[in-house]
Amino acid sequence: MKQLLLMLLLAPCLLFAQGQANYVCPPCGPCDTLVFHQPGKCPHCGMKLIKKDKLEKRMKICFLLYEGIEILDFAGPLEVFTDAGFDVFTVAKSNKPLVAQGVLKVVPDYSLADAPPADILAVFGGNAGPTAQDPEVMAWIKSRDKNTERYFSVCTGAFILGNAGLLENQTVTTYHDQIETLRKHLPNAKVLENVRYVDNGRIITTAGISAGIDGALHLVAKLKGEEEALRVARVMEYDKYVPNQGLVIKK
Amino acid sequence: MKQLLLMLLLAPCLLFAQGQANYVCPPCGPCDTLVFHQPGKCPHCGMKLIKKDKLEKRMKICFLLYEGIEILDFAGPLEVFTDAGFDVFTVAKSNKPLVAQGVLKVVPDYSLADAPPADILAVFGGNAGPTAQDPEVMAWIKSRDKNTERYFSVCTGAFILGNAGLLENQTVTTYHDQIETLRKHLPNAKVLENVRYVDNGRIITTAGISAGIDGALHLVAKLKGEEEALRVARVMEYDKYVPNQGLVIKK
């Protein structure tokens, strides 16, 4: 009887606590552990608060592959995102085997036609031209845009995002010998050289090949906190990871 | 008539120069550009001179893959060796598709039964246990030993080389959380921690996952010269490459 009375007395408090204290700011550093009762902006970093359950969901990342893709461009981020507990799947125009960089035979999980939704679309360089100029791939990217929270490109993967119309008025980077070409190709984008990655908030582009590892660790830090990125770097024995090595335009 | 006379006079000199000046020392630094007329030892570094044509042949590297292999373990070196112009092919117990790290479907080029010879055998970690304990794989490695010039392991790939009897009295390394296990497993090997790679001359073992990139660049420097390793690092935008970062026991 006493226990029942105690439960009845505590019920409103528990309901209040459970119902209200479920807003957090996206991981950014010292305010990652704070929980708020109402939506709004974080009083510490100014970021828009999000529902806690959204933060904890397992992010799905779609890796768009193609014939001639550079191995480390996609394999570096694939290692990082897998170690960080994201759900990653691979997609290509068809689900037939393709050869990465002329040496590694890979079978995509899905074709464009049957690929499930994803929170993040990741694209890569190597032989990006034919994909960037493929109307079917461009239409596919655009058709998924409303459900895609973020974009991530490595190397000349920036040309794929650019041709899909995603880099207008963005600050971006690409492979070092393609900087000028991308500048001419995207006159409304600000193309930077000598930067490991550039984060515009929704769109992250990285420099070439190995820079994808650093860009991916930055994305892990952004979505799960710097501690998690450092943990993943330790798992990978990547003691060369330098937090905040790229340019963040918008968190 | 004058030209014919000149050719006849110069012929013995040309024949001497072409026939004799074809010994070089393996790439190691300042004496890489010297050419010698006779076999022997390099008077600068003491290394045994080799025939110039042997140096220039395209090295073949066999990547031994298996179910559950860690992605960056093999993909990092695969990028490095491909960029450096080596011929790389993949082999697994069968040539059916396998899944690397639970996420990437890869089709090996060959099975153990039909794999061509290679100058270098490279093995990797992730889920190395079943391969290291597989009598068929161990017998295959041993059967090719007399034609294998060098071995290269990343991460827990050291257990595969160890079980094949290749690490006896060698100084080696492995993934950071497997150092003690490897010490117990190979009492006749000296297992070092906190080292990016260890080169015993014929056998190179590297630390975990991302360390394979540095070990592979070291092998490129060893076989093709430091300038070539620096060129490959620039291609990969891997400005985090530090020459001579590992331990070289024997060149």
Interface residues (C-beta under 8 A of the other chain):
Chain A: E70 I71 L72 A75 G76 L78 E79 T82 V88 F89 T90 P97 Q101 G102 V103 L104 K105 V106 V107 P108 D109 Y175 H176 A207 G208 I209 S210 A211 I213 V235 M236 E237 Y238 K240
Chain B: E70 I71 L72 A75 G76 L78 E79 T82 V88 F89 T90 P97 Q101 G102 V103 L104 K105 V106 V107 P108 D109 Y175 H176 A207 G208 I209 S210 A211 I213 V235 M236 E237 Y238 K240
